[in-house]
Amino acid sequence: MSAPLALQQIPPDVFSAGDYEAHARRALDANAWAYFSSHAGDGLTLRANRAAWDGLALLPRVLRPVQGLGTACTLLGREWPSPLLVAPMALQRLAHPDGELATAVAASAQGAGMVVSCEASLLLEDVAAPVRGNAGRGPLWFQLHFLPDRGAMLELVRRAEAAGYEALVVTVDAAVRAARGAEQRAGFRLPPGIARVNLPPQGPAPSDLRGLLSQAPGWDDLGWLRGQTRLPLVLKGVLHPQDACEAAALGVDAIVVSNHGGRTLDGVPATAVMLPRVADALGGRLPLLVDGGIRHGTDVLKALALGARAVLVGRPVLWALATAGAAGVAHVLRLLHDELEIVMARCGCSAPDQAGPGLLVPAPPPFPPNPNGDMT
């Protein structure tokens, strides 16, 4: 039985998901902050993700019947309370001693889904056990990287199946990772007592790009995995429409349009830009999810209007975890959920699947500051 979760207070000045970042910056040491906040290159993709959502404006509808408004969505053949899921994020005990357990319990309490990273700092069984029996929770999925040792990878799959995870989220955009300057400058190291406890001990990584490329997975590896498990496969890290079509042909069950939050390759398109292109290419053959820069309930509705069934939320959850543990995670997910309900009502949508491209127009450029300082 796991220890009780820490009870912490929500800061009184937090009114939106973004408000948690400044609190997390103060709560985390330099080592952890560098790991969680870092980005590839100059951070172009990190900023582009946010700018792309801001570049879309919602077109409200009036006098629509929204009395029965609800946020339930359907994923992989099951109905869930909310289109919000927590993205897979590694080593959450760097942010808070309760780590992934706090995040899972909080997400479950809010009806949101949880994708547990294979690089979690707690055993995957211990994260799943307290929440898998909660009838009001969202999806419980396990994220998986391709490992050089297929036997070790298959053992991880079997553990996830036995622990009650309902899908495997296969991340395919991180086989070759860009250097992240913030981590390098901080000399990032795992502190004593924190480790990627679900992964087998790894030998030394290849020292050059050629060695890394020799271990990079291909479509044949995905086909092999498809034949090894009864669980649905969700492919995460797709940006190119042609890759989405290849995945559909191989029997993948869903796709996450993702650029890894700008952490693996800089200078790639924002997910909000590529989501409708992937949706058009697939023509409804697979359900789509999206991540990258989600900070507001308005972003969630924009994602649904562009063709996503659900969204994955990343850094805001980590900032809330670092600030106030499970209470912070529950609070930030509640803020996003409540904002989503409000914006759905204003846009005349009584259910997530009523959102469509007709709700969106290009946002006007930001107005320059008024030199007179007034409100006109």
C-alpha positions as CSV (number, residue, x, y, z in Angstrom):
1,M,0.0,0.0,0.0
2,S,1.4,3.4,-1.0
3,A,1.9,6.2,1.5
4,P,-0.8,8.9,1.8
5,L,-0.4,11.8,-0.6
6,A,0.9,15.1,0.7
7,L,-1.9,17.6,1.4
8,Q,-0.9,21.1,0.1
9,Q,-2.6,24.4,-0.4
10,I,-3.3,26.0,-3.7
11,P,-1.7,29.4,-4.0
12,P,-4.3,32.1,-3.7
13,D,-3.1,33.9,-6.9
14,V,-3.6,31.0,-9.3
15,F,-6.5,31.6,-11.6
16,S,-5.4,29.9,-14.8
17,A,-3.1,27.0,-15.8
18,G,-0.4,29.4,-16.8
19,D,-0.3,31.0,-13.3
20,Y,1.4,27.8,-11.9
21,E,4.6,28.3,-13.9
22,A,6.1,31.1,-11.7
23,H,5.3,29.1,-8.6
24,A,7.0,26.0,-10.0
25,R,10.0,28.0,-10.9
26,R,10.4,28.9,-7.3
27,A,9.6,25.4,-6.0
28,L,12.0,23.5,-8.2
29,D,15.8,23.4,-7.9
30,A,17.9,24.4,-10.9
31,N,18.5,20.8,-11.9
32,A,14.8,19.9,-12.1
33,W,13.8,23.2,-13.6
34,A,16.3,22.7,-16.4
35,Y,15.0,19.2,-17.2
36,F,11.3,20.1,-17.3
37,S,11.5,23.5,-19.0
38,S,14.2,22.7,-21.5
39,H,13.7,22.7,-25.3
40,A,15.6,21.8,-28.4
41,G,17.6,24.5,-30.2
42,D,16.4,28.0,-29.8
43,G,12.9,27.1,-28.7
44,L,11.3,28.0,-32.0
45,T,8.9,25.1,-32.0
46,L,8.1,25.5,-28.3
47,R,7.0,29.1,-29.0
48,A,5.3,28.2,-32.3
49,N,3.0,25.7,-30.5
50,R,1.7,28.4,-28.3
51,A,1.5,31.0,-31.1
52,A,-0.5,28.7,-33.3
53,W,-3.3,28.4,-30.8
54,D,-3.2,32.1,-30.3
55,G,-3.4,32.6,-34.1
56,L,-6.9,31.0,-34.2
57,A,-10.0,32.9,-33.0
58,L,-13.2,31.3,-32.0
59,L,-16.5,32.5,-33.6
60,P,-19.2,32.3,-31.0
61,R,-22.7,31.2,-31.7
62,V,-25.8,32.5,-30.0
63,L,-29.2,31.2,-29.0
64,R,-28.1,27.6,-29.4
65,P,-29.6,24.8,-27.3
66,V,-26.8,24.0,-24.8
67,Q,-28.9,23.1,-21.7
68,G,-27.6,19.5,-21.7
69,L,-24.0,20.5,-22.2
70,G,-21.4,17.9,-21.3
71,T,-17.7,17.1,-22.1
72,A,-17.9,13.3,-22.5
73,C,-15.9,12.0,-25.5
74,T,-15.4,8.7,-27.1
75,L,-11.9,7.2,-27.5
76,L,-11.0,3.7,-28.7
77,G,-14.6,2.6,-28.5
78,R,-15.3,3.8,-24.9
79,E,-16.9,6.9,-23.6
80,W,-14.9,9.0,-21.1
81,P,-15.9,12.0,-19.0
82,S,-13.5,14.5,-20.5
83,P,-11.4,15.1,-23.6
84,L,-8.5,16.0,-21.3
85,L,-5.6,13.7,-20.7
86,V,-2.3,14.1,-18.9
87,A,0.6,13.7,-21.4
88,P,3.3,11.2,-20.7
89,M,6.1,13.0,-18.8
90,A,9.1,11.3,-17.3
91,L,10.6,11.4,-13.8
92,Q,7.8,13.3,-12.0
93,R,9.4,12.7,-8.6
94,L,11.9,15.4,-9.7
95,A,8.9,17.8,-9.4
96,H,7.3,16.4,-6.2
97,P,8.0,13.4,-3.9
98,D,4.6,11.9,-4.8
99,G,5.4,12.0,-8.5
100,E,3.3,10.1,-10.9
101,L,1.1,8.7,-8.2
102,A,-0.1,12.2,-7.3
103,T,-0.7,13.0,-11.0
104,A,-2.7,9.8,-11.6
105,V,-4.9,10.2,-8.5
106,A,-5.6,13.8,-9.3
107,A,-6.4,13.1,-13.0
108,S,-8.7,10.3,-12.0
109,A,-10.6,12.5,-9.5
110,Q,-11.2,15.0,-12.3
111,G,-12.4,12.5,-14.9
112,A,-9.3,13.2,-17.0
113,G,-7.1,10.6,-18.6
114,M,-3.5,9.7,-17.7
115,V,-0.7,8.5,-19.9
116,V,2.1,7.1,-17.7
117,S,5.6,7.4,-19.1
118,C,7.8,4.4,-19.4
119,E,10.4,6.7,-17.9
120,A,8.3,7.2,-14.8
121,S,10.0,7.5,-11.4
122,L,7.5,5.1,-9.8
123,L,6.6,1.5,-10.8
124,L,3.9,1.4,-13.4
125,E,1.9,-1.1,-11.3
126,D,2.0,1.3,-8.3
127,V,0.7,4.2,-10.4
128,A,-2.2,2.2,-11.9
129,A,-3.4,0.3,-8.8
130,P,-5.1,3.2,-6.9
131,V,-7.0,4.5,-9.9
132,R,-7.9,1.7,-12.3
133,G,-11.0,0.8,-10.3
134,N,-12.4,4.4,-10.3
135,A,-15.5,4.3,-12.6
136,G,-15.4,8.1,-13.1
137,R,-11.8,8.3,-14.3
138,G,-10.6,8.9,-17.8
139,P,-8.4,6.6,-19.9
140,L,-5.4,4.9,-18.3
141,W,-2.7,4.4,-20.9
142,F,0.9,3.5,-20.8
143,Q,3.6,5.2,-23.0
144,L,6.2,3.1,-24.6
145,H,9.5,3.8,-26.4
146,F,11.1,1.3,-28.7
147,L,13.9,-0.4,-26.7
148,P,17.0,-1.9,-28.4
149,D,16.2,-5.2,-26.5
150,R,12.9,-6.5,-27.9
151,G,12.7,-9.0,-25.0
152,A,12.9,-6.2,-22.4
153,M,10.3,-4.2,-24.4
154,L,7.9,-7.1,-24.6
155,E,8.3,-7.6,-20.8
156,L,7.3,-4.0,-20.3
157,V,4.2,-4.5,-22.5
158,R,3.2,-7.6,-20.5
159,R,3.5,-5.7,-17.3
160,A,1.3,-2.9,-18.6
161,E,-1.3,-5.4,-19.8
162,A,-1.3,-7.1,-16.4
163,A,-1.5,-3.8,-14.5
164,G,-4.7,-2.8,-16.2
165,Y,-3.5,-0.2,-18.8
166,E,-6.0,0.2,-21.6
167,A,-3.7,1.2,-24.5
168,L,-0.1,1.6,-25.4
169,V,1.0,5.1,-26.5
170,V,4.1,4.4,-28.7
171,T,6.3,7.5,-28.9
172,V,8.1,7.6,-32.2
173,D,9.6,11.1,-32.5
174,A,12.4,10.8,-29.9
175,A,14.7,8.1,-31.2
176,V,17.3,10.7,-32.0
177,R,17.1,13.7,-29.6
178,A,18.5,17.1,-30.1
179,A,20.7,18.6,-27.4
180,R,18.8,20.7,-24.9
181,G,20.9,23.7,-23.8
182,A,19.3,24.3,-20.5
183,E,20.0,20.8,-19.3
184,Q,23.6,21.0,-20.6
185,R,24.2,24.3,-18.8
186,A,22.8,23.0,-15.6
187,G,24.8,19.8,-15.8
188,F,21.6,17.8,-15.3
189,R,21.9,14.6,-13.3
190,L,19.4,12.4,-11.7
191,P,19.6,12.9,-7.9
192,P,20.0,9.9,-5.6
193,G,16.8,8.0,-5.1
194,I,15.2,9.0,-8.4
195,A,15.4,6.7,-11.4
196,R,13.6,5.4,-14.5
197,V,12.5,2.5,-12.4
198,N,10.5,0.7,-15.1
199,L,13.3,0.4,-17.7
200,P,15.9,-2.3,-17.6
201,P,19.5,-1.2,-16.9
202,Q,20.9,0.2,-20.1
203,G,24.4,-0.1,-21.4
204,P,26.3,3.0,-22.5
205,A,24.5,4.9,-25.3
206,P,26.1,5.0,-28.7
207,S,28.6,7.8,-28.7
208,D,27.9,9.0,-32.3
209,L,24.9,9.6,-34.6
210,R,25.6,6.6,-36.7
211,G,25.3,4.4,-33.6
212,L,22.0,6.0,-32.6
213,L,20.6,5.6,-36.1
214,S,21.4,1.9,-36.1
215,Q,19.0,1.6,-33.1
216,A,16.2,3.8,-34.5
217,P,12.9,1.9,-35.0
218,G,11.1,1.6,-38.4
219,W,7.7,0.7,-39.6
220,D,8.6,-3.0,-39.4
221,D,9.2,-2.6,-35.7
222,L,5.7,-1.1,-35.3
223,G,4.2,-4.0,-37.2
224,W,6.0,-6.4,-34.9
225,L,4.6,-4.6,-31.8
226,R,1.1,-4.7,-33.4
227,G,1.3,-8.5,-33.5
228,Q,2.5,-8.8,-29.9
229,T,-0.3,-7.2,-27.9
230,R,-4.1,-7.1,-27.6
231,L,-4.0,-3.5,-26.4
232,P,-4.8,-0.7,-28.8
233,L,-1.8,1.2,-30.2
234,V,-1.8,5.0,-30.1
235,L,1.1,6.4,-32.2
236,K,2.5,9.6,-30.7
237,G,4.8,12.0,-32.5
238,V,3.2,12.2,-35.9
239,L,3.3,15.5,-37.9
240,H,3.4,14.4,-41.5
241,P,0.1,13.4,-43.1
242,Q,1.8,10.6,-45.1
243,D,3.1,9.1,-41.8
244,A,-0.4,9.1,-40.4
245,C,-1.7,7.2,-43.5
246,E,1.2,4.6,-43.1
247,A,0.2,4.2,-39.5
248,A,-3.5,3.6,-40.4
249,A,-2.4,1.0,-42.9
250,L,-0.5,-0.9,-40.2
251,G,-3.5,-1.1,-37.9
252,V,-2.7,1.6,-35.4
253,D,-5.8,2.6,-33.4
254,A,-5.2,6.3,-32.9
255,I,-2.7,9.0,-33.5
256,V,-1.3,11.9,-31.4
257,V,-0.2,14.8,-33.5
258,S,2.8,15.9,-31.5
259,N,6.2,17.5,-31.8
260,H,7.2,16.5,-28.3
261,G,6.6,20.0,-26.9
262,G,9.6,21.3,-28.9
263,R,12.0,19.1,-26.8
264,T,13.4,16.8,-29.6
265,L,13.7,18.8,-32.8
266,D,13.5,22.6,-33.2
267,G,12.1,24.3,-36.3
268,V,9.2,21.9,-37.0
269,P,5.6,23.0,-37.5
270,A,3.3,23.7,-34.6
271,T,0.8,20.9,-33.8
272,A,-2.2,23.2,-34.4
273,V,-0.9,23.8,-37.9
274,M,-0.5,20.1,-38.8
275,L,-3.5,18.7,-37.0
276,P,-6.1,19.7,-39.7
277,R,-3.7,18.5,-42.4
278,V,-3.4,15.1,-40.8
279,A,-7.2,15.0,-40.2
280,D,-7.8,15.7,-43.9
281,A,-5.3,13.0,-45.0
282,L,-6.9,10.4,-42.8
283,G,-10.5,11.3,-43.7
284,G,-11.8,10.0,-40.3
285,R,-10.1,6.6,-40.5
286,L,-8.5,7.1,-37.1
287,P,-9.2,9.2,-34.0
288,L,-6.7,12.0,-33.5
289,L,-5.4,13.6,-30.3
290,V,-3.0,16.5,-30.1
291,D,-0.6,18.1,-27.6
292,G,1.8,21.0,-27.6
293,G,1.1,24.4,-25.9
294,I,-2.4,23.7,-24.5
295,R,-2.9,26.3,-21.8
296,H,-6.6,27.3,-21.8
297,G,-10.0,25.8,-22.3
298,T,-10.2,27.8,-25.5
299,D,-7.2,25.9,-26.8
300,V,-9.0,22.6,-26.1
301,L,-12.1,23.7,-28.1
302,K,-9.9,24.9,-31.0
303,A,-8.2,21.5,-31.0
304,L,-11.6,19.8,-31.2
305,A,-12.7,22.1,-34.0
306,L,-9.5,21.2,-36.0
307,G,-10.3,17.5,-35.8
308,A,-9.0,16.2,-32.5
309,R,-11.1,14.0,-30.2
310,A,-9.0,14.9,-27.1
311,V,-5.9,16.8,-26.0
312,L,-2.9,15.9,-23.9
313,V,-1.7,18.5,-21.4
314,G,1.9,18.6,-20.4
315,R,3.9,21.3,-18.7
316,P,1.0,23.0,-16.8
317,V,0.4,19.7,-15.0
318,L,4.1,19.5,-14.0
319,W,4.1,23.1,-12.8
320,A,1.0,22.4,-10.7
321,L,2.5,19.2,-9.4
322,A,5.7,21.0,-8.3
323,T,3.6,23.8,-6.7
324,A,1.0,21.8,-4.7
325,G,1.3,18.1,-5.4
326,A,-1.9,16.2,-6.2
327,A,-4.1,19.2,-5.1
328,G,-2.3,21.3,-7.7
329,V,-2.8,18.8,-10.5
330,A,-6.5,18.4,-9.7
331,H,-6.8,22.2,-9.6
332,V,-5.2,22.8,-13.0
333,L,-7.2,20.1,-14.7
334,R,-10.4,21.5,-13.1
335,L,-9.5,25.0,-14.4
336,L,-9.1,23.7,-17.9
337,H,-12.3,21.6,-17.7
338,D,-14.4,24.6,-16.4
339,E,-12.9,26.9,-19.0
340,L,-13.8,24.3,-21.7
341,E,-17.4,24.1,-20.5
342,I,-17.8,27.9,-20.5
343,V,-16.3,28.3,-24.0
344,M,-18.4,25.4,-25.3
345,A,-21.5,27.2,-24.1
346,R,-20.5,30.5,-25.6
347,C,-19.8,28.7,-29.0
348,G,-23.1,26.8,-29.0
349,C,-21.6,23.4,-28.5
350,S,-23.4,21.0,-26.1
351,A,-20.9,18.2,-26.8
352,P,-17.2,18.0,-27.9
353,D,-18.1,16.4,-31.2
354,Q,-20.2,19.4,-32.2
355,A,-17.1,21.5,-32.6
356,G,-16.0,22.0,-36.2
357,P,-13.9,24.2,-38.5
358,G,-16.8,26.7,-38.7
359,L,-16.0,27.8,-35.2
360,L,-12.6,29.1,-36.2
361,V,-11.3,32.2,-38.0
362,P,-7.8,33.7,-38.1
363,A,-7.1,35.8,-35.1
364,P,-6.2,39.4,-35.7
365,P,-2.7,40.5,-35.0
366,P,-2.2,41.8,-31.5
367,F,-2.8,45.5,-31.0
368,P,0.2,47.7,-30.1
369,P,0.1,49.2,-26.6
370,N,-1.9,52.4,-26.3
371,P,0.6,55.2,-25.5
372,N,-2.1,57.1,-23.6
373,G,-2.6,54.2,-21.3
374,D,-6.4,54.2,-21.5
375,M,-8.8,51.4,-22.4
376,T,-10.1,52.8,-25.7
